[in-house]
Amino acid sequence: VSSITINQVSRSDNGTYSCIASNSGGFEKETFSLTVQERPDPPIIDSGHTSTPTSISVTWTFPYVGNLPVTQVQVQYRETALSGPWTTVLLTGSHTSYSITGQEPFTFYTITVSATNAIGDSEASAPVNVQTAESTPGKVTDLQAEGTVSSDSNPQIRLTWGPPDAEKPKGIILYYQVAYGVDEDSIGGPQNTVGNQTTYLLDASTLVAGSTYSIQVWGVTNAGAGEKETTTVAFQPVPSPPSGVGVASVGECACVSGDVTDRAAVTVSWNPPEGENGDLIGYRISYSRGEPGAEVQTVTDGTNAQLDDLDPASKYTVTVAAYNSLFSSTGNELLTVDTADGCPAPPNDVNAVQVSNGSTVHCNINWSAPVMTNGDVRSYTVHYR
């Protein structure tokens, strides 16, 4: 019996082989085929993928199945931005497509595919990253309404909010829409923001004082309009500034302990504003040594206040504004006040020189003015013993 042995066969050995026997009387030829069976090669994921906001459809081909039928396909996927475990789906048979469902909108996923035959498993395919489609956004966050007055004295409502789905956006916000009415059933047509800015000035010149308005804001992506967030605003008139504002320094001298850090104080008083001012909540006193408004003290009870912890021997400007739940008035005309003198620092460069003139001996004492006077130095006192 004759035989042939092929060692370390590989797929290149697949084919038809012939054995020929010959002698002087002729020849005989026998033909046979060799099929090498092995694990499949990694599948190739097609470049064309379709997706919805919550699903991805992926297809693939088998470049080489090892001369055996594919009995199982393994699909693995995970969110690209995360390094967590893979989700594995096992498909019995030689499937060439699968729809992954239950995904997050506008999110990249990494996908691999491997195949199995009777010999074993293929290596995983080259991974592909696929993004799910956009969906409509959720509600905007932290919707706030604040009254303001334009440069031409028209009342406005400044709306501010945070973007929806901040931790995991559902799409790219193209713009926001704003609408309002006296209730949700009578809300008018929406107005669009410029791009995806999260602030909007609403013209309030036609709103009626004493009425409550519903204001809605929502985002828009390529998938459409998102959920609406609603806030209510009780519209108030812009209050007038207080009248009869007066300011005075407390005491003539702020020097209490002999310490140059002793502080001064002033008192401020006013009358309530005239006219229709809505439901006044209180007053804001703005004061500073330089430009107005550097410091603000709020008063919600009464029409007077004391400003403490001021620098002595200093000129302060003071103005008072009234405010309600929506608007603040302009301040009254700027008033100025001089705080009381404080404790001066010790004199500098004190020097005593003994001088003899015959039988008379005296001492000349010299010094320079303090670095910090905290007011006008009126006199010096010399102590000796």
Backbone torsions as a table, in degrees:
resi	resn	phi	psi	omega
1	VAL	NA	130.5	177.6
2	SER	-100.7	150.0	179.2
3	SER	-147.3	162.8	175.3
4	ILE	-129.3	137.0	-179.6
5	THR	-121.1	128.9	175.9
6	ILE	-111.1	112.7	-179.1
7	ASN	-85.3	147.0	175.6
8	GLN	50.6	58.5	-178.2
9	VAL	-65.9	152.1	175.4
10	SER	-139.6	174.0	-177.0
11	ARG	-61.3	-21.1	177.3
12	SER	-70.8	-13.6	177.9
13	ASP	-87.5	-4.6	174.8
14	ASN	-58.3	139.9	174.8
15	GLY	152.8	-171.2	-179.3
16	THR	-103.9	131.3	-179.6
17	TYR	-116.7	147.1	178.2
18	SER	-124.4	141.9	174.9
19	CYS	-119.9	122.4	-175.8
20	ILE	-117.4	126.5	173.6
21	ALA	-112.5	133.6	-176.5
22	SER	-142.3	152.8	171.5
23	ASN	-148.5	-167.3	-176.8
24	SER	-66.6	-19.1	-179.5
25	GLY	-89.9	-5.3	179.8
26	GLY	139.4	-154.6	-178.7
27	PHE	-149.1	159.5	173.9
28	GLU	-126.9	142.7	-177.7
29	LYS	-125.9	130.1	176.4
30	GLU	-122.2	131.0	-177.0
31	THR	-114.5	139.6	176.1
32	PHE	-145.5	160.8	-178.6
33	SER	-111.2	146.7	175.5
34	LEU	-118.1	123.6	177.1
35	THR	-117.8	118.2	179.1
36	VAL	-90.9	122.5	179.8
37	GLN	-102.1	135.0	-177.3
38	GLU	-154.9	177.3	177.5
39	ARG	-64.8	153.9	177.6
40	PRO	-67.7	156.1	168.1
41	ASP	-75.3	158.8	178.0
42	PRO	-58.6	136.4	175.2
43	PRO	-61.5	161.5	176.8
44	ILE	-114.0	116.9	179.7
45	ILE	-78.2	130.3	-178.8
46	ASP	-66.5	152.1	-177.4
47	SER	-76.9	-21.4	-178.5
48	GLY	-89.3	113.2	-179.9
49	HIS	-120.9	145.7	174.0
50	THR	-116.0	145.8	-178.4
51	SER	-145.5	154.4	168.5
52	THR	-115.7	-179.1	177.7
53	PRO	-60.7	-22.7	-175.4
54	THR	-126.6	9.1	-178.7
55	SER	-148.2	157.8	176.4
56	ILE	-134.2	126.9	175.0
57	SER	-101.0	123.8	-176.1
58	VAL	-126.4	141.9	177.5
59	THR	-127.0	159.7	-178.1
60	TRP	-153.3	168.8	176.0
61	THR	-126.8	159.6	176.9
62	PHE	-105.6	106.0	-178.9
63	PRO	-68.0	-29.9	-179.9
64	TYR	-161.7	126.3	-173.3
65	VAL	-107.0	9.2	175.8
66	GLY	73.8	24.4	178.6
67	ASN	60.0	29.2	174.5
68	LEU	-140.5	152.3	178.7
69	PRO	-68.9	143.1	173.5
70	VAL	-74.0	125.9	-177.5
71	THR	-103.4	-17.6	-178.4
72	GLN	-158.3	144.7	175.2
73	VAL	-121.9	135.4	178.7
74	GLN	-112.4	121.0	177.3
75	VAL	-108.3	127.2	177.6
76	GLN	-123.7	142.5	179.6
77	TYR	-152.2	154.9	172.6
78	ARG	-159.3	162.7	178.7
79	GLU	-66.2	129.4	-173.3
80	THR	-60.4	-39.5	-175.2
81	ALA	-73.9	-11.9	-178.0
82	LEU	-108.1	152.7	179.0
83	SER	-109.2	28.6	-177.9
84	GLY	-78.8	-173.3	-178.6
85	PRO	-68.3	156.8	176.6
86	TRP	-80.0	147.6	167.3
87	THR	-92.6	128.8	-174.8
88	THR	-114.1	133.5	175.5
89	VAL	-121.8	127.2	178.8
90	LEU	-104.5	125.3	-179.6
91	LEU	-113.8	119.5	178.9
92	THR	-76.3	131.0	-178.6
93	GLY	101.7	-167.5	-174.6
94	SER	-105.4	51.3	179.8
95	HIS	-60.0	147.6	177.0
96	THR	-123.9	16.9	176.6
97	SER	-159.3	157.2	177.4
98	TYR	-160.6	145.7	176.1
99	SER	-110.3	114.4	178.2
100	ILE	-84.8	126.3	-175.9
101	THR	-119.4	171.5	177.2
102	GLY	75.3	28.3	-177.5
103	GLN	-93.6	167.0	176.8
104	GLU	-85.6	143.6	178.5
105	PRO	-66.0	151.1	170.6
106	PHE	54.4	43.6	-175.0
107	THR	-132.0	137.7	177.1
108	PHE	-82.5	136.6	174.3
109	TYR	-125.4	143.1	175.4
110	THR	-99.7	132.4	-172.7
111	ILE	-128.8	137.0	170.9
112	THR	-132.6	157.6	179.3
113	VAL	-135.5	139.6	172.2
114	SER	-134.0	159.3	-176.5
115	ALA	-122.8	155.8	-179.4
116	THR	-131.4	136.7	167.9
117	ASN	-127.1	-165.9	-175.7
118	ALA	-67.1	-20.3	179.9
119	ILE	-83.2	-39.1	-178.3
120	GLY	163.9	-164.0	-175.8
121	ASP	-97.0	144.9	172.4
122	SER	-77.1	167.0	167.1
123	GLU	-68.5	159.4	177.5
124	ALA	-68.7	149.1	176.4
125	SER	-65.4	165.1	170.7
126	ALA	-60.2	131.9	-177.4
127	PRO	-68.7	148.9	173.8
128	VAL	-124.2	146.6	176.8
129	ASN	-108.1	123.9	-177.0
130	VAL	-127.3	135.4	179.4
131	GLN	-102.1	132.5	173.7
132	THR	-69.3	160.1	-177.0
133	ALA	-72.9	162.0	175.3
134	GLU	-68.9	155.3	171.1
135	SER	-127.6	174.9	176.5
136	THR	-69.4	142.0	-174.6
137	PRO	-76.0	164.0	173.5
138	GLY	-79.8	-163.4	-177.4
139	LYS	-76.6	147.2	170.9
140	VAL	-66.3	161.0	-176.8
141	THR	-113.7	155.0	171.9
142	ASP	50.8	50.8	178.2
143	LEU	-70.5	121.6	-177.5
144	GLN	-125.9	146.4	177.5
145	ALA	-126.0	128.5	-178.8
146	GLU	-136.0	134.7	178.9
147	GLY	-77.4	145.4	176.0
148	THR	-149.2	167.3	-178.5
149	VAL	-124.4	131.3	-178.0
150	SER	-74.5	172.4	-179.3
151	SER	-64.3	-23.3	177.2
152	ASP	-100.1	23.7	171.7
153	SER	69.8	19.5	175.7
154	ASN	-89.9	136.4	178.4
155	PRO	-70.8	142.0	177.6
156	GLN	-136.8	158.0	172.8
157	ILE	-115.3	117.7	178.6
158	ARG	-89.1	117.6	178.3
159	LEU	-100.3	134.2	174.2
160	THR	-133.3	151.9	179.8
161	TRP	-160.3	166.8	174.5
162	GLY	-99.6	153.8	-178.8
163	PRO	-65.7	152.6	177.5
164	PRO	-75.5	156.1	172.7
165	ASP	50.5	47.9	-172.2
166	ALA	-61.0	-39.4	-176.9
167	GLU	-73.9	-32.5	-180.0
168	LYS	-144.7	86.4	-177.5
169	PRO	-59.0	146.8	178.1
170	LYS	-95.9	4.2	-180.0
171	GLY	163.9	-178.2	177.7
172	ILE	-91.9	121.4	178.6
173	ILE	-71.0	118.1	178.3
174	LEU	-79.6	-41.8	178.6
175	TYR	-168.8	170.2	174.4
176	TYR	-112.2	156.6	175.7
177	GLN	-120.8	143.2	-177.5
178	VAL	-127.8	133.8	177.5
179	ALA	-145.2	156.1	-178.8
180	TYR	-151.8	163.2	176.6
181	GLY	-172.1	173.8	-178.4
182	VAL	-69.7	-18.7	170.4
183	ASP	-156.3	173.7	-173.9
184	GLU	-66.7	-25.1	-179.6
185	ASP	-77.2	-17.5	-176.3
186	SER	-114.2	18.7	-179.8
187	ILE	-66.8	133.5	-176.8
188	GLY	-82.2	-170.5	-179.3
189	GLY	-65.7	149.4	-176.0
190	PRO	-75.8	154.4	171.7
191	GLN	-114.5	140.6	-174.9
192	ASN	-96.3	143.6	171.8
193	THR	-78.2	166.0	173.8
194	VAL	-84.2	107.1	-177.6
195	GLY	64.8	-151.6	-175.7
196	ASN	-100.3	30.9	176.0
197	GLN	-66.1	146.8	-174.3
198	THR	-106.1	39.1	174.4
199	THR	-147.6	150.7	-178.4
200	TYR	-153.3	136.2	176.1
201	LEU	-99.2	117.4	-178.1
202	LEU	-98.9	123.8	178.3
203	ASP	-66.2	119.0	-176.5
204	ALA	-106.9	13.3	-175.4
205	SER	-67.3	-22.1	-179.1
206	THR	-98.9	-1.2	-179.8
207	LEU	-77.2	152.2	-174.5
208	VAL	-101.7	125.5	178.9
209	ALA	-60.8	137.7	-179.2
210	GLY	92.6	-11.8	178.8
211	SER	-93.1	151.4	177.2
212	THR	-105.6	132.6	-176.5
213	TYR	-117.7	143.0	171.7
214	SER	-95.5	128.1	-179.9
215	ILE	-119.3	129.6	-178.9
216	GLN	-118.5	143.0	178.0
217	VAL	-135.2	137.7	175.8
218	TRP	-151.4	154.6	-179.6
219	GLY	-94.6	159.9	179.7
220	VAL	-130.9	127.5	172.2
221	THR	-113.2	-176.4	176.1
222	ASN	-62.4	-20.3	179.1
223	ALA	-83.7	-13.8	178.0
224	GLY	129.9	-168.7	-176.5
225	ALA	-79.5	142.2	-178.2
226	GLY	-91.6	-170.4	178.4
227	GLU	-68.1	147.2	-177.8
228	LYS	-94.2	133.7	172.5
229	GLU	-104.3	138.0	-174.4
230	THR	-122.6	137.2	169.4
231	THR	-130.2	156.1	178.5
232	THR	-113.3	144.0	-179.3
233	VAL	-129.9	121.7	172.2
234	ALA	-84.3	107.0	-172.9
235	PHE	-71.5	133.7	-178.1
236	GLN	-123.5	154.0	172.2
237	PRO	-74.2	158.3	174.9
238	VAL	-74.6	120.3	-176.1
239	PRO	-70.8	156.9	173.8
240	SER	-82.5	158.2	177.5
241	PRO	-69.9	154.5	176.5
242	PRO	-60.7	156.8	178.3
243	SER	-111.7	165.8	174.8
244	GLY	59.5	37.9	-178.3
245	VAL	-74.4	131.7	177.0
246	GLY	-132.5	150.6	-178.7
247	VAL	-141.3	139.6	-178.0
248	ALA	-148.4	148.5	177.6
249	SER	-75.5	146.5	177.0
250	VAL	-90.2	111.0	177.7
251	GLY	76.3	167.8	179.8
252	GLU	-94.5	-20.3	-178.0
253	CYS	-141.9	129.9	178.8
254	ALA	-94.2	4.8	-179.6
255	CYS	-81.3	108.0	-175.8
256	VAL	-108.8	-48.8	-172.3
257	SER	-106.2	1.3	-174.9
258	GLY	81.3	6.5	-179.5
259	ASP	-97.0	133.1	-178.1
260	VAL	-66.4	-11.0	179.4
261	THR	-90.9	2.0	175.6
262	ASP	-55.6	142.7	-173.5
263	ARG	-107.9	160.0	-179.0
264	ALA	-108.2	173.4	-179.7
265	ALA	-148.6	155.7	173.4
266	VAL	-135.5	154.9	175.2
267	THR	-106.8	145.2	178.9
268	VAL	-128.3	134.6	177.2
269	SER	-135.6	158.5	-177.5
270	TRP	-162.5	170.2	174.1
271	ASN	-109.7	151.0	178.8
272	PRO	-59.5	152.6	179.8
273	PRO	-67.5	153.2	178.8
274	GLU	-89.6	160.4	175.2
275	GLY	86.6	-167.0	-178.8
276	GLU	-85.5	118.3	-173.7
277	ASN	-125.5	5.7	-177.1
278	GLY	74.4	-161.7	180.0
279	ASP	-87.9	91.9	-177.8
280	LEU	-61.8	135.2	177.3
281	ILE	-98.6	-38.2	-177.8
282	GLY	174.9	-158.2	-174.8
283	TYR	-135.0	151.3	176.2
284	ARG	-120.5	122.4	177.8
285	ILE	-99.1	119.6	177.1
286	SER	-105.6	132.5	-178.1
287	TYR	-149.7	153.0	179.4
288	SER	-167.8	162.2	174.9
289	ARG	-82.2	-18.3	-178.9
290	GLY	-121.9	-111.1	178.7
291	GLU	-70.2	147.3	-179.3
292	PRO	-68.7	152.4	173.2
293	GLY	90.5	6.4	-178.8
294	ALA	-68.0	-35.7	177.1
295	GLU	-126.5	146.5	-179.0
296	VAL	-132.4	131.3	173.2
297	GLN	-118.2	129.6	-177.3
298	THR	-99.6	135.5	179.5
299	VAL	-124.1	121.3	179.1
300	THR	-113.3	2.4	-179.1
301	ASP	-141.3	111.9	177.3
302	GLY	95.9	-179.7	-177.6
303	THR	-127.0	36.1	174.1
304	ASN	-155.3	159.6	-179.6
305	ALA	-161.1	160.7	174.9
306	GLN	-116.3	131.9	177.0
307	LEU	-98.5	115.9	-176.9
308	ASP	-104.2	175.6	174.7
309	ASP	59.8	40.6	178.1
310	LEU	-96.3	157.8	176.1
311	ASP	-72.2	134.7	177.4
312	PRO	-71.4	160.4	176.5
313	ALA	51.0	44.3	-176.7
314	SER	-132.2	153.5	178.1
315	LYS	-99.0	121.9	179.4
316	TYR	-112.0	146.5	169.8
317	THR	-104.3	140.7	-174.5
318	VAL	-135.4	136.7	172.7
319	THR	-142.9	151.2	-176.5
320	VAL	-125.2	133.8	177.3
321	ALA	-125.0	147.0	175.0
322	ALA	-98.0	150.7	178.4
323	TYR	-143.2	149.0	172.2
324	ASN	-115.6	-163.5	-174.7
325	SER	-68.8	-12.3	-175.2
326	LEU	-125.8	-41.0	-173.3
327	PHE	-122.8	157.7	171.3
328	SER	-119.1	140.5	177.9
329	SER	-73.8	167.8	166.4
330	THR	-70.6	159.2	177.7
331	GLY	-78.1	160.6	173.9
332	ASN	-67.3	173.6	177.3
333	GLU	-58.8	137.8	-176.8
334	LEU	-56.5	131.0	174.3
335	LEU	-110.8	149.5	178.5
336	THR	-118.5	149.5	179.6
337	VAL	-147.5	141.2	175.8
338	ASP	-98.4	124.1	177.7
339	THR	-74.6	159.9	-178.2
340	ALA	-64.9	154.0	176.0
341	ASP	-62.8	151.3	177.4
342	GLY	-111.8	-170.2	-179.8
343	CYS	-76.7	129.4	175.7
344	PRO	-76.4	157.2	171.8
345	ALA	-73.6	162.9	179.3
346	PRO	-63.1	152.3	174.4
347	PRO	-60.3	157.4	-179.5
348	ASN	-104.5	160.1	170.6
349	ASP	53.9	43.4	178.5
350	VAL	-67.9	131.5	-175.7
351	ASN	-142.7	131.2	178.2
352	ALA	-117.4	130.1	-178.2
353	VAL	-125.9	124.3	177.8
354	GLN	-78.8	133.1	-179.0
355	VAL	-125.3	128.5	178.2
356	SER	-108.9	134.5	178.3
357	ASN	-135.4	87.3	-176.0
358	GLY	68.4	-125.0	180.0
359	SER	-84.5	-3.3	-176.7
360	THR	-101.2	132.1	176.2
361	VAL	-122.1	128.4	175.6
362	HIS	-137.9	173.1	-174.3
363	CYS	-126.2	124.6	174.2
364	ASN	-92.3	125.9	179.6
365	ILE	-113.4	128.6	-179.9
366	ASN	-125.6	150.4	175.6
367	TRP	-158.6	167.8	174.5
368	SER	-114.5	160.6	-175.6
369	ALA	-62.4	153.2	178.1
370	PRO	-61.7	149.6	175.2
371	VAL	-63.9	-41.6	179.0
372	MET	-115.3	112.7	-177.7
373	THR	-94.2	-26.1	-177.9
374	ASN	52.4	40.6	179.7
375	GLY	133.0	-171.9	178.5
376	ASP	-85.1	123.4	176.9
377	VAL	-73.4	119.2	-176.5
378	ARG	-91.8	-31.8	-178.5
379	SER	-165.4	166.6	174.6
380	TYR	-120.2	146.6	175.5
381	THR	-115.2	128.5	-178.8
382	VAL	-106.0	126.3	176.8
383	HIS	-110.7	137.8	177.2
384	TYR	-148.2	163.3	179.0
385	ARG	-154.1	NA	NA
